[in-house]
Amino acid sequence: MQTVEIYTSPFCGFCHAAKRLLVHKGVSFAEVDVAANPERKPEMIQRASGGRTVPQIFIGDTHVGGCDELYALERAGKLDALLQG
C-alpha cells in the first residue's frame, strides 16, 4: 500500500469529503493541517506545483490534486490501483 498524505484545514468541506472517502476505503493517511501548522504551507505549495488550496493529496510520489480529482479516480476505477502502487 502506498503512503497517502493530505494537506488540509479544519473548516474545509472538501478536505472532510476527501478524508471520508479514504476512511471508507480503509486507507490510512498522514494529515497535515496547514491552518495549525502554517510553516508547512510552503512545502505543500512546492509539492503541489503551485497549488495553494486544500486539500492537496499525494499517493506515494503521485500528486493526485484535490477532492474532485480523488473522487474522479474512484469513479474511473483507478484509485485502488494507485493506492496499491
C-alpha positions as CSV (number, residue, x, y, z in Angstrom):
1,M,0.0,0.0,0.0
2,Q,1.3,3.4,-1.0
3,T,1.7,6.1,1.7
4,V,-1.0,8.8,1.5
5,E,-0.6,12.3,2.6
6,I,-3.2,15.0,2.6
7,Y,-2.8,18.7,3.4
8,T,-6.0,20.1,5.0
9,S,-7.6,22.8,7.1
10,P,-10.3,22.2,9.7
11,F,-13.0,24.3,8.0
12,C,-12.7,22.8,4.5
13,G,-15.7,20.7,3.4
14,F,-13.7,19.3,0.5
15,C,-11.0,18.2,3.0
16,H,-13.6,16.4,5.1
17,A,-15.1,14.7,2.0
18,A,-11.7,13.5,0.8
19,K,-10.8,12.1,4.2
20,R,-14.3,10.4,4.3
21,L,-13.6,8.6,1.1
22,L,-10.2,7.4,2.3
23,V,-11.6,6.2,5.6
24,H,-14.4,4.5,3.8
25,K,-11.9,2.6,1.7
26,G,-9.9,1.7,4.8
27,V,-6.9,3.8,3.8
28,S,-4.7,5.2,6.5
29,F,-3.2,8.6,5.8
30,A,-1.0,11.3,7.2
31,E,-2.7,14.6,7.6
32,V,-1.0,18.0,7.7
33,D,-3.3,20.7,9.0
34,V,-1.9,23.9,7.3
35,A,-4.1,26.1,9.5
36,A,-2.5,24.7,12.7
37,N,0.9,24.4,11.0
38,P,1.3,27.4,8.7
39,E,5.0,26.8,8.3
40,R,4.1,23.6,6.3
41,K,2.1,25.6,3.7
42,P,5.1,26.5,1.5
43,E,6.1,22.8,1.5
44,M,2.6,22.0,0.3
45,I,2.7,24.6,-2.4
46,Q,6.0,23.4,-3.7
47,R,5.0,19.7,-3.7
48,A,1.7,20.6,-5.4
49,S,3.4,22.6,-8.2
50,G,2.0,25.9,-7.0
51,G,-1.3,24.5,-5.7
52,R,-2.4,26.8,-2.8
53,T,-5.8,25.4,-2.0
54,V,-6.6,22.5,0.3
55,P,-6.9,19.6,0.2
56,Q,-3.7,18.6,-1.7
57,I,-3.5,14.9,-1.8
58,F,-0.4,12.7,-2.5
59,I,-0.4,9.0,-3.0
60,G,3.1,7.7,-3.0
61,D,5.1,10.1,-5.3
62,T,1.9,11.0,-7.2
63,H,0.2,14.3,-6.7
64,V,-3.5,13.5,-7.1
65,G,-4.7,17.1,-6.7
66,G,-7.7,17.9,-4.6
67,C,-11.0,16.2,-3.6
68,D,-12.6,16.4,-7.1
69,E,-9.6,14.6,-8.6
70,L,-9.6,11.9,-5.8
71,Y,-13.3,11.2,-6.4
72,A,-12.8,11.2,-10.2
73,L,-10.1,8.5,-9.7
74,E,-12.5,6.5,-7.6
75,R,-15.4,6.8,-10.2
76,A,-13.0,5.7,-13.0
77,G,-11.9,2.7,-11.0
78,K,-8.3,3.8,-10.9
79,L,-7.9,4.8,-7.2
80,D,-7.4,1.3,-5.9
81,A,-4.6,0.5,-8.4
82,L,-2.9,3.8,-7.5
83,L,-3.2,3.0,-3.8
84,Q,-1.7,-0.4,-4.3
85,G,1.2,1.0,-6.3
